[in-house]
């Protein structure tokens, strides 16, 4: 909970909906090897962050888009996706 409070105060410097979605994508990427960890980590973040009025569809698009961007970059992740798999 404390880490979420620190992030809410210090991390958002622009669009808080983008920051929220980006962080959910970041959490998912770092827990890819375990579906249980993905859900538990994302749920813990959302619970710690508190209620929002963000549109769920927008947050999903941002999270997935940031994940695809990072998977296609120089950062090595344990997932190999071909071009077709990257389409949302």
Beta strands, then each sheet from edge to edge (+ up, - down):
end
